[in-house]
Amino acid sequence: GYRGHVPNVAFSFGDTYGNTTMKYFQDFRNAAMETSYSPYSKGGQFPTLFSRDPSLVIGERARGWDRWLHTPNYSRFNLDMNRSEELQEFYKLTQMHREHYRD
């Protein structure tokens, strides 16, 4: 649900309101992530500022080529094939048109 404005934590930690609310929402997110897991998988890698797992903290993550090892790879299976063919044909026609009017 909505967990927006949090007026009761504005001055309770001696930090700025933005940092306090960010920590509040991050703690809520950590609690939700700890209770929602699959017994078949360890889960994804979610970079964060506050975490009990040091490998997930943003400052400790790899800054080299290793950062690309765990990037999500998405593929869409809900493509409209007729529309895709129509767009490919339109692209071919526009390229032919550009070739015709090239200066």
Backbone atoms as SQL, in Angstrom:
CREATE TABLE atoms (id INTEGER PRIMARY KEY, chain TEXT, resi INTEGER, resn TEXT, atom TEXT, x REAL, y REAL, z REAL);
INSERT INTO atoms VALUES
  (1, 'A', 1, 'GLY', 'N', 0.815, -1.182, 0.000),
  (2, 'A', 1, 'GLY', 'CA', 0.000, 0.000, 0.000),
  (3, 'A', 1, 'GLY', 'C', 0.857, 1.243, 0.000),
  (4, 'A', 2, 'TYR', 'N', 0.191, 2.354, 0.110),
  (5, 'A', 2, 'TYR', 'CA', 0.869, 3.645, 0.108),
  (6, 'A', 2, 'TYR', 'C', 1.596, 3.849, 1.423),
  (7, 'A', 3, 'ARG', 'N', 2.869, 4.178, 1.367),
  (8, 'A', 3, 'ARG', 'CA', 3.651, 4.464, 2.563),
  (9, 'A', 3, 'ARG', 'C', 4.401, 5.766, 2.333),
  (10, 'A', 4, 'GLY', 'N', 3.666, 6.804, 2.027),
  (11, 'A', 4, 'GLY', 'CA', 4.264, 8.076, 1.639),
  (12, 'A', 4, 'GLY', 'C', 4.754, 8.903, 2.797),
  (13, 'A', 5, 'HIS', 'N', 4.098, 10.002, 3.108),
  (14, 'A', 5, 'HIS', 'CA', 4.528, 10.981, 4.097),
  (15, 'A', 5, 'HIS', 'C', 4.598, 10.351, 5.487),
  (16, 'A', 6, 'VAL', 'N', 5.717, 10.532, 6.167),
  (17, 'A', 6, 'VAL', 'CA', 5.915, 9.948, 7.492),
  (18, 'A', 6, 'VAL', 'C', 6.253, 11.081, 8.466),
  (19, 'A', 7, 'PRO', 'N', 5.255, 11.792, 8.997),
  (20, 'A', 7, 'PRO', 'CA', 5.562, 12.953, 9.849),
  (21, 'A', 7, 'PRO', 'C', 6.126, 12.582, 11.215),
  (22, 'A', 8, 'ASN', 'N', 5.880, 11.392, 11.722),
  (23, 'A', 8, 'ASN', 'CA', 6.333, 11.051, 13.070),
  (24, 'A', 8, 'ASN', 'C', 7.821, 10.751, 13.150),
  (25, 'A', 9, 'VAL', 'N', 8.540, 10.634, 12.047),
  (26, 'A', 9, 'VAL', 'CA', 9.976, 10.388, 12.097),
  (27, 'A', 9, 'VAL', 'C', 10.773, 11.609, 11.673),
  (28, 'A', 10, 'ALA', 'N', 10.135, 12.768, 11.590),
  (29, 'A', 10, 'ALA', 'CA', 10.798, 13.957, 11.063),
  (30, 'A', 10, 'ALA', 'C', 12.015, 14.359, 11.894),
  (31, 'A', 11, 'PHE', 'N', 11.901, 14.380, 13.220),
  (32, 'A', 11, 'PHE', 'CA', 13.007, 14.854, 14.042),
  (33, 'A', 11, 'PHE', 'C', 13.414, 13.830, 15.091),
  (34, 'A', 12, 'SER', 'N', 13.131, 12.566, 14.864),
  (35, 'A', 12, 'SER', 'CA', 13.378, 11.581, 15.913),
  (36, 'A', 12, 'SER', 'C', 14.798, 11.027, 15.912),
  (37, 'A', 13, 'PHE', 'N', 15.536, 11.106, 14.811),
  (38, 'A', 13, 'PHE', 'CA', 16.859, 10.493, 14.753),
  (39, 'A', 13, 'PHE', 'C', 17.995, 11.513, 14.709),
  (40, 'A', 14, 'GLY', 'N', 17.699, 12.801, 14.717),
  (41, 'A', 14, 'GLY', 'CA', 18.745, 13.809, 14.660),
  (42, 'A', 14, 'GLY', 'C', 19.398, 13.916, 13.304),
  (43, 'A', 15, 'ASP', 'N', 18.720, 13.496, 12.263),
  (44, 'A', 15, 'ASP', 'CA', 19.232, 13.568, 10.900),
  (45, 'A', 15, 'ASP', 'C', 18.262, 14.405, 10.079),
  (46, 'A', 16, 'THR', 'N', 18.618, 14.699, 8.852),
  (47, 'A', 16, 'THR', 'CA', 17.701, 15.475, 8.012),
  (48, 'A', 16, 'THR', 'C', 16.461, 14.648, 7.701),
  (49, 'A', 17, 'TYR', 'N', 15.405, 15.337, 7.333),
  (50, 'A', 17, 'TYR', 'CA', 14.142, 14.650, 7.055),
  (51, 'A', 17, 'TYR', 'C', 14.293, 13.694, 5.871),
  (52, 'A', 18, 'GLY', 'N', 15.013, 14.115, 4.833),
  (53, 'A', 18, 'GLY', 'CA', 15.194, 13.254, 3.664),
  (54, 'A', 18, 'GLY', 'C', 15.946, 11.984, 3.992),
  (55, 'A', 19, 'ASN', 'N', 17.049, 12.120, 4.739),
  (56, 'A', 19, 'ASN', 'CA', 17.820, 10.932, 5.114),
  (57, 'A', 19, 'ASN', 'C', 17.028, 10.021, 6.042),
  (58, 'A', 20, 'THR', 'N', 16.260, 10.631, 6.956),
  (59, 'A', 20, 'THR', 'CA', 15.476, 9.834, 7.899),
  (60, 'A', 20, 'THR', 'C', 14.390, 9.046, 7.188),
  (61, 'A', 21, 'THR', 'N', 13.668, 9.703, 6.277),
  (62, 'A', 21, 'THR', 'CA', 12.608, 8.983, 5.567),
  (63, 'A', 21, 'THR', 'C', 13.199, 7.937, 4.638),
  (64, 'A', 22, 'MET', 'N', 14.366, 8.219, 4.025),
  (65, 'A', 22, 'MET', 'CA', 14.997, 7.214, 3.173),
  (66, 'A', 22, 'MET', 'C', 15.365, 5.982, 4.001),
  (67, 'A', 23, 'LYS', 'N', 15.920, 6.200, 5.193),
  (68, 'A', 23, 'LYS', 'CA', 16.270, 5.069, 6.051),
  (69, 'A', 23, 'LYS', 'C', 15.010, 4.337, 6.514),
  (70, 'A', 24, 'TYR', 'N', 13.942, 5.075, 6.799),
  (71, 'A', 24, 'TYR', 'CA', 12.685, 4.457, 7.221),
  (72, 'A', 24, 'TYR', 'C', 12.151, 3.532, 6.129),
  (73, 'A', 25, 'PHE', 'N', 12.116, 4.033, 4.892),
  (74, 'A', 25, 'PHE', 'CA', 11.609, 3.214, 3.791),
  (75, 'A', 25, 'PHE', 'C', 12.556, 2.072, 3.465),
  (76, 'A', 26, 'GLN', 'N', 13.874, 2.305, 3.620),
  (77, 'A', 26, 'GLN', 'CA', 14.839, 1.233, 3.365),
  (78, 'A', 26, 'GLN', 'C', 14.697, 0.131, 4.409),
  (79, 'A', 27, 'ASP', 'N', 14.470, 0.507, 5.677),
  (80, 'A', 27, 'ASP', 'CA', 14.249, -0.502, 6.718),
  (81, 'A', 27, 'ASP', 'C', 12.973, -1.291, 6.449),
  (82, 'A', 28, 'PHE', 'N', 11.934, -0.590, 6.007),
  (83, 'A', 28, 'PHE', 'CA', 10.685, -1.272, 5.662),
  (84, 'A', 28, 'PHE', 'C', 10.908, -2.241, 4.499),
  (85, 'A', 29, 'ARG', 'N', 11.682, -1.801, 3.497),
  (86, 'A', 29, 'ARG', 'CA', 11.980, -2.646, 2.339),
  (87, 'A', 29, 'ARG', 'C', 12.799, -3.867, 2.761),
  (88, 'A', 30, 'ASN', 'N', 13.787, -3.659, 3.639),
  (89, 'A', 30, 'ASN', 'CA', 14.596, -4.789, 4.113),
  (90, 'A', 30, 'ASN', 'C', 13.742, -5.810, 4.842),
  (91, 'A', 31, 'ALA', 'N', 12.818, -5.324, 5.683),
  (92, 'A', 31, 'ALA', 'CA', 11.943, -6.245, 6.407),
  (93, 'A', 31, 'ALA', 'C', 11.055, -7.018, 5.439),
  (94, 'A', 32, 'ALA', 'N', 10.554, -6.339, 4.412),
  (95, 'A', 32, 'ALA', 'CA', 9.710, -7.015, 3.424),
  (96, 'A', 32, 'ALA', 'C', 10.518, -8.023, 2.613),
  (97, 'A', 33, 'MET', 'N', 11.760, -7.675, 2.277),
  (98, 'A', 33, 'MET', 'CA', 12.595, -8.582, 1.487),
  (99, 'A', 33, 'MET', 'C', 12.991, -9.819, 2.297),
  (100, 'A', 34, 'GLU', 'N', 13.159, -9.663, 3.604),
  (101, 'A', 34, 'GLU', 'CA', 13.537, -10.811, 4.424),
  (102, 'A', 34, 'GLU', 'C', 12.391, -11.798, 4.585),
  (103, 'A', 35, 'THR', 'N', 11.159, -11.315, 4.536),
  (104, 'A', 35, 'THR', 'CA', 10.021, -12.212, 4.722),
  (105, 'A', 35, 'THR', 'C', 9.510, -12.788, 3.408),
  (106, 'A', 36, 'SER', 'N', 9.896, -12.200, 2.286),
  (107, 'A', 36, 'SER', 'CA', 9.402, -12.707, 0.999),
  (108, 'A', 36, 'SER', 'C', 10.561, -13.342, 0.243),
  (109, 'A', 37, 'TYR', 'N', 10.703, -14.633, 0.376),
  (110, 'A', 37, 'TYR', 'CA', 11.760, -15.335, -0.334),
  (111, 'A', 37, 'TYR', 'C', 11.223, -16.662, -0.835),
  (112, 'A', 38, 'SER', 'N', 11.908, -17.170, -1.810),
  (113, 'A', 38, 'SER', 'CA', 11.539, -18.452, -2.385),
  (114, 'A', 38, 'SER', 'C', 12.480, -19.520, -1.832),
  (115, 'A', 39, 'PRO', 'N', 11.967, -20.676, -1.478),
  (116, 'A', 39, 'PRO', 'CA', 12.871, -21.723, -0.983),
  (117, 'A', 39, 'PRO', 'C', 13.746, -22.306, -2.089),
  (118, 'A', 40, 'TYR', 'N', 13.453, -21.984, -3.342),
  (119, 'A', 40, 'TYR', 'CA', 14.201, -22.552, -4.462),
  (120, 'A', 40, 'TYR', 'C', 15.330, -21.656, -4.936),
  (121, 'A', 41, 'SER', 'N', 15.348, -20.421, -4.520),
  (122, 'A', 41, 'SER', 'CA', 16.348, -19.507, -5.038),
  (123, 'A', 41, 'SER', 'C', 16.740, -18.510, -3.966),
  (124, 'A', 42, 'LYS', 'N', 17.956, -18.021, -4.051),
  (125, 'A', 42, 'LYS', 'CA', 18.429, -17.032, -3.092),
  (126, 'A', 42, 'LYS', 'C', 17.835, -15.666, -3.394),
  (127, 'A', 43, 'GLY', 'N', 17.377, -15.456, -4.597),
  (128, 'A', 43, 'GLY', 'CA', 16.797, -14.169, -4.964),
  (129, 'A', 43, 'GLY', 'C', 17.761, -13.355, -5.793),
  (130, 'A', 44, 'GLY', 'N', 17.288, -12.213, -6.237),
  (131, 'A', 44, 'GLY', 'CA', 18.109, -11.350, -7.065),
  (132, 'A', 44, 'GLY', 'C', 19.073, -10.532, -6.245),
  (133, 'A', 45, 'GLN', 'N', 19.864, -9.755, -6.927),
  (134, 'A', 45, 'GLN', 'CA', 20.787, -8.860, -6.263),
  (135, 'A', 45, 'GLN', 'C', 20.191, -7.472, -6.336),
  (136, 'A', 46, 'PHE', 'N', 19.833, -6.926, -5.188),
  (137, 'A', 46, 'PHE', 'CA', 19.214, -5.620, -5.132),
  (138, 'A', 46, 'PHE', 'C', 20.193, -4.650, -4.486),
  (139, 'A', 47, 'PRO', 'N', 20.816, -3.757, -5.247),
  (140, 'A', 47, 'PRO', 'CA', 21.750, -2.814, -4.645),
  (141, 'A', 47, 'PRO', 'C', 21.021, -1.860, -3.713),
  (142, 'A', 48, 'THR', 'N', 21.637, -1.541, -2.600),
  (143, 'A', 48, 'THR', 'CA', 20.992, -0.719, -1.587),
  (144, 'A', 48, 'THR', 'C', 22.050, 0.026, -0.783),
  (145, 'A', 49, 'LEU', 'N', 21.620, 1.027, -0.047),
  (146, 'A', 49, 'LEU', 'CA', 22.546, 1.740, 0.827),
  (147, 'A', 49, 'LEU', 'C', 22.667, 1.071, 2.188),
  (148, 'A', 50, 'PHE', 'N', 21.555, 0.574, 2.715),
  (149, 'A', 50, 'PHE', 'CA', 21.530, -0.051, 4.035),
  (150, 'A', 50, 'PHE', 'C', 21.159, -1.516, 3.874),
  (151, 'A', 51, 'SER', 'N', 22.044, -2.407, 4.280),
  (152, 'A', 51, 'SER', 'CA', 21.753, -3.824, 4.178),
  (153, 'A', 51, 'SER', 'C', 22.596, -4.576, 5.193),
  (154, 'A', 52, 'ARG', 'N', 22.089, -5.715, 5.634),
  (155, 'A', 52, 'ARG', 'CA', 22.869, -6.556, 6.535),
  (156, 'A', 52, 'ARG', 'C', 23.877, -7.399, 5.763),
  (157, 'A', 53, 'ASP', 'N', 23.676, -7.517, 4.469),
  (158, 'A', 53, 'ASP', 'CA', 24.583, -8.292, 3.628),
  (159, 'A', 53, 'ASP', 'C', 25.573, -7.333, 2.964),
  (160, 'A', 54, 'PRO', 'N', 26.859, -7.358, 3.333),
  (161, 'A', 54, 'PRO', 'CA', 27.815, -6.388, 2.786),
  (162, 'A', 54, 'PRO', 'C', 27.977, -6.468, 1.272),
  (163, 'A', 55, 'SER', 'N', 27.678, -7.607, 0.673),
  (164, 'A', 55, 'SER', 'CA', 27.856, -7.718, -0.774),
  (165, 'A', 55, 'SER', 'C', 26.801, -6.945, -1.546),
  (166, 'A', 56, 'LEU', 'N', 25.708, -6.563, -0.884),
  (167, 'A', 56, 'LEU', 'CA', 24.657, -5.820, -1.571),
  (168, 'A', 56, 'LEU', 'C', 24.781, -4.314, -1.418),
  (169, 'A', 57, 'VAL', 'N', 25.633, -3.847, -0.524),
  (170, 'A', 57, 'VAL', 'CA', 25.772, -2.410, -0.311),
  (171, 'A', 57, 'VAL', 'C', 26.435, -1.806, -1.540),
  (172, 'A', 58, 'ILE', 'N', 25.920, -0.662, -1.972),
  (173, 'A', 58, 'ILE', 'CA', 26.369, -0.063, -3.227),
  (174, 'A', 58, 'ILE', 'C', 27.866, 0.240, -3.207),
  (175, 'A', 59, 'GLY', 'N', 28.392, 0.700, -2.074),
  (176, 'A', 59, 'GLY', 'CA', 29.807, 1.027, -1.988),
  (177, 'A', 59, 'GLY', 'C', 30.720, -0.173, -2.125),
  (178, 'A', 60, 'GLU', 'N', 30.235, -1.367, -1.865),
  (179, 'A', 60, 'GLU', 'CA', 31.048, -2.575, -1.923),
  (180, 'A', 60, 'GLU', 'C', 30.918, -3.327, -3.239),
  (181, 'A', 61, 'ARG', 'N', 30.068, -2.866, -4.123),
  (182, 'A', 61, 'ARG', 'CA', 29.843, -3.591, -5.373),
  (183, 'A', 61, 'ARG', 'C', 30.985, -3.342, -6.350),
  (184, 'A', 62, 'ALA', 'N', 31.161, -4.252, -7.265),
  (185, 'A', 62, 'ALA', 'CA', 32.246, -4.161, -8.238),
  (186, 'A', 62, 'ALA', 'C', 32.029, -2.969, -9.160),
  (187, 'A', 63, 'ARG', 'N', 33.122, -2.299, -9.459),
  (188, 'A', 63, 'ARG', 'CA', 33.043, -1.169, -10.366),
  (189, 'A', 63, 'ARG', 'C', 33.669, -1.500, -11.725),
  (190, 'A', 64, 'GLY', 'N', 34.063, -2.729, -11.904),
  (191, 'A', 64, 'GLY', 'CA', 34.669, -3.133, -13.164),
  (192, 'A', 64, 'GLY', 'C', 33.677, -3.890, -14.025),
  (193, 'A', 65, 'TRP', 'N', 34.203, -4.871, -14.754),
  (194, 'A', 65, 'TRP', 'CA', 33.349, -5.651, -15.651),
  (195, 'A', 65, 'TRP', 'C', 32.416, -6.583, -14.893),
  (196, 'A', 66, 'ASP', 'N', 32.702, -6.870, -13.626),
  (197, 'A', 66, 'ASP', 'CA', 31.846, -7.763, -12.846),
  (198, 'A', 66, 'ASP', 'C', 30.447, -7.208, -12.644),
  (199, 'A', 67, 'ARG', 'N', 30.298, -5.900, -12.755),
  (200, 'A', 67, 'ARG', 'CA', 28.965, -5.321, -12.539),
  (201, 'A', 67, 'ARG', 'C', 27.982, -5.758, -13.611),
  (202, 'A', 68, 'TRP', 'N', 28.474, -6.208, -14.758),
  (203, 'A', 68, 'TRP', 'CA', 27.584, -6.630, -15.846),
  (204, 'A', 68, 'TRP', 'C', 27.197, -8.100, -15.735),
  (205, 'A', 69, 'LEU', 'N', 27.765, -8.826, -14.769),
  (206, 'A', 69, 'LEU', 'CA', 27.455, -10.246, -14.648),
  (207, 'A', 69, 'LEU', 'C', 26.023, -10.490, -14.203),
  (208, 'A', 70, 'HIS', 'N', 25.473, -9.589, -13.404),
  (209, 'A', 70, 'HIS', 'CA', 24.151, -9.816, -12.831),
  (210, 'A', 70, 'HIS', 'C', 23.120, -8.820, -13.330),
  (211, 'A', 71, 'THR', 'N', 23.332, -8.262, -14.511),
  (212, 'A', 71, 'THR', 'CA', 22.323, -7.351, -15.050),
  (213, 'A', 71, 'THR', 'C', 21.132, -8.170, -15.530),
  (214, 'A', 72, 'PRO', 'N', 19.924, -7.677, -15.303),
  (215, 'A', 72, 'PRO', 'CA', 18.749, -8.441, -15.733),
  (216, 'A', 72, 'PRO', 'C', 18.643, -8.491, -17.250),
  (217, 'A', 73, 'ASN', 'N', 18.177, -9.610, -17.749),
  (218, 'A', 73, 'ASN', 'CA', 17.993, -9.794, -19.180),
  (219, 'A', 73, 'ASN', 'C', 16.517, -10.101, -19.410),
  (220, 'A', 74, 'TYR', 'N', 15.838, -9.207, -20.091),
  (221, 'A', 74, 'TYR', 'CA', 14.404, -9.356, -20.294),
  (222, 'A', 74, 'TYR', 'C', 14.119, -9.712, -21.747),
  (223, 'A', 75, 'SER', 'N', 13.157, -10.568, -21.959),
  (224, 'A', 75, 'SER', 'CA', 12.685, -10.853, -23.310),
  (225, 'A', 75, 'SER', 'C', 11.171, -10.790, -23.296),
  (226, 'A', 76, 'ARG', 'N', 10.621, -10.238, -24.351),
  (227, 'A', 76, 'ARG', 'CA', 9.173, -10.071, -24.422),
  (228, 'A', 76, 'ARG', 'C', 8.567, -11.183, -25.253),
  (229, 'A', 77, 'PHE', 'N', 7.492, -11.760, -24.745),
  (230, 'A', 77, 'PHE', 'CA', 6.782, -12.804, -25.464),
  (231, 'A', 77, 'PHE', 'C', 5.399, -12.342, -25.898),
  (232, 'A', 78, 'ASN', 'N', 5.074, -11.084, -25.650),
  (233, 'A', 78, 'ASN', 'CA', 3.745, -10.591, -25.983),
  (234, 'A', 78, 'ASN', 'C', 3.775, -9.664, -27.198),
  (235, 'A', 79, 'LEU', 'N', 4.673, -9.926, -28.128),
  (236, 'A', 79, 'LEU', 'CA', 4.766, -9.088, -29.320),
  (237, 'A', 79, 'LEU', 'C', 3.644, -9.420, -30.297),
  (238, 'A', 80, 'ASP', 'N', 3.150, -8.399, -30.929),
  (239, 'A', 80, 'ASP', 'CA', 2.166, -8.572, -31.990),
  (240, 'A', 80, 'ASP', 'C', 2.950, -8.761, -33.289),
  (241, 'A', 81, 'MET', 'N', 2.992, -9.983, -33.791),
  (242, 'A', 81, 'MET', 'CA', 3.833, -10.284, -34.952),
  (243, 'A', 81, 'MET', 'C', 3.394, -9.527, -36.197),
  (244, 'A', 82, 'ASN', 'N', 2.091, -9.363, -36.386),
  (245, 'A', 82, 'ASN', 'CA', 1.630, -8.608, -37.556),
  (246, 'A', 82, 'ASN', 'C', 2.093, -7.164, -37.477),
  (247, 'A', 83, 'ARG', 'N', 2.029, -6.599, -36.297),
  (248, 'A', 83, 'ARG', 'CA', 2.470, -5.219, -36.120),
  (249, 'A', 83, 'ARG', 'C', 3.982, -5.119, -36.309),
  (250, 'A', 84, 'SER', 'N', 4.722, -6.116, -35.857),
  (251, 'A', 84, 'SER', 'CA', 6.174, -6.105, -36.029),
  (252, 'A', 84, 'SER', 'C', 6.542, -6.140, -37.503),
  (253, 'A', 85, 'GLU', 'N', 5.862, -6.983, -38.274),
  (254, 'A', 85, 'GLU', 'CA', 6.132, -7.042, -39.712),
  (255, 'A', 85, 'GLU', 'C', 5.775, -5.723, -40.382),
  (256, 'A', 86, 'GLU', 'N', 4.666, -5.128, -39.956),
  (257, 'A', 86, 'GLU', 'CA', 4.251, -3.845, -40.527),
  (258, 'A', 86, 'GLU', 'C', 5.287, -2.760, -40.230),
  (259, 'A', 87, 'LEU', 'N', 5.830, -2.763, -39.023),
  (260, 'A', 87, 'LEU', 'CA', 6.837, -1.766, -38.669),
  (261, 'A', 87, 'LEU', 'C', 8.150, -2.005, -39.413),
  (262, 'A', 88, 'GLN', 'N', 8.524, -3.260, -39.603),
  (263, 'A', 88, 'GLN', 'CA', 9.738, -3.543, -40.365),
  (264, 'A', 88, 'GLN', 'C', 9.590, -3.096, -41.813),
  (265, 'A', 89, 'GLU', 'N', 8.430, -3.330, -42.381),
  (266, 'A', 89, 'GLU', 'CA', 8.180, -2.884, -43.753),
  (267, 'A', 89, 'GLU', 'C', 8.204, -1.360, -43.838),
  (268, 'A', 90, 'PHE', 'N', 7.616, -0.694, -42.851),
  (269, 'A', 90, 'PHE', 'CA', 7.631, 0.764, -42.814),
  (270, 'A', 90, 'PHE', 'C', 9.061, 1.287, -42.711),
  (271, 'A', 91, 'TYR', 'N', 9.889, 0.630, -41.897),
  (272, 'A', 91, 'TYR', 'CA', 11.276, 1.034, -41.756),
  (273, 'A', 91, 'TYR', 'C', 12.020, 0.888, -43.086),
  (274, 'A', 92, 'LYS', 'N', 11.791, -0.208, -43.791),
  (275, 'A', 92, 'LYS', 'CA', 12.431, -0.403, -45.096),
  (276, 'A', 92, 'LYS', 'C', 12.018, 0.688, -46.073),
  (277, 'A', 93, 'LEU', 'N', 10.719, 1.011, -46.082),
  (278, 'A', 93, 'LEU', 'CA', 10.240, 2.056, -46.990),
  (279, 'A', 93, 'LEU', 'C', 10.832, 3.418, -46.640),
  (280, 'A', 94, 'THR', 'N', 10.954, 3.723, -45.368),
  (281, 'A', 94, 'THR', 'CA', 11.545, 5.013, -44.994),
  (282, 'A', 94, 'THR', 'C', 13.015, 5.072, -45.381),
  (283, 'A', 95, 'GLN', 'N', 13.735, 3.962, -45.251),
  (284, 'A', 95, 'GLN', 'CA', 15.137, 3.964, -45.659),
  (285, 'A', 95, 'GLN', 'C', 15.266, 4.131, -47.170),
  (286, 'A', 96, 'MET', 'N', 14.376, 3.498, -47.927),
  (287, 'A', 96, 'MET', 'CA', 14.386, 3.682, -49.382),
  (288, 'A', 96, 'MET', 'C', 14.074, 5.131, -49.732),
  (289, 'A', 97, 'HIS', 'N', 13.147, 5.736, -49.012),
  (290, 'A', 97, 'HIS', 'CA', 12.789, 7.125, -49.244),
  (291, 'A', 97, 'HIS', 'C', 13.980, 8.037, -48.941),
  (292, 'A', 98, 'ARG', 'N', 14.704, 7.749, -47.868),
  (293, 'A', 98, 'ARG', 'CA', 15.881, 8.543, -47.518),
  (294, 'A', 98, 'ARG', 'C', 16.965, 8.401, -48.581),
  (295, 'A', 99, 'GLU', 'N', 17.152, 7.192, -49.097),
  (296, 'A', 99, 'GLU', 'CA', 18.152, 6.983, -50.147),
  (297, 'A', 99, 'GLU', 'C', 17.789, 7.765, -51.403),
  (298, 'A', 100, 'HIS', 'N', 16.490, 7.832, -51.694),
  (299, 'A', 100, 'HIS', 'CA', 16.031, 8.528, -52.898),
  (300, 'A', 100, 'HIS', 'C', 16.270, 10.034, -52.795),
  (301, 'A', 101, 'TYR', 'N', 16.061, 10.615, -51.619),
  (302, 'A', 101, 'TYR', 'CA', 16.170, 12.059, -51.453),
  (303, 'A', 101, 'TYR', 'C', 17.480, 12.497, -50.815),
  (304, 'A', 102, 'ARG', 'N', 18.490, 11.649, -50.845),
  (305, 'A', 102, 'ARG', 'CA', 19.783, 12.026, -50.266),
  (306, 'A', 102, 'ARG', 'C', 20.429, 13.116, -51.117),
  (307, 'A', 103, 'ASP', 'N', 20.996, 14.113, -50.446),
  (308, 'A', 103, 'ASP', 'CA', 21.656, 15.232, -51.164),
  (309, 'A', 103, 'ASP', 'C', 23.066, 14.890, -51.540);
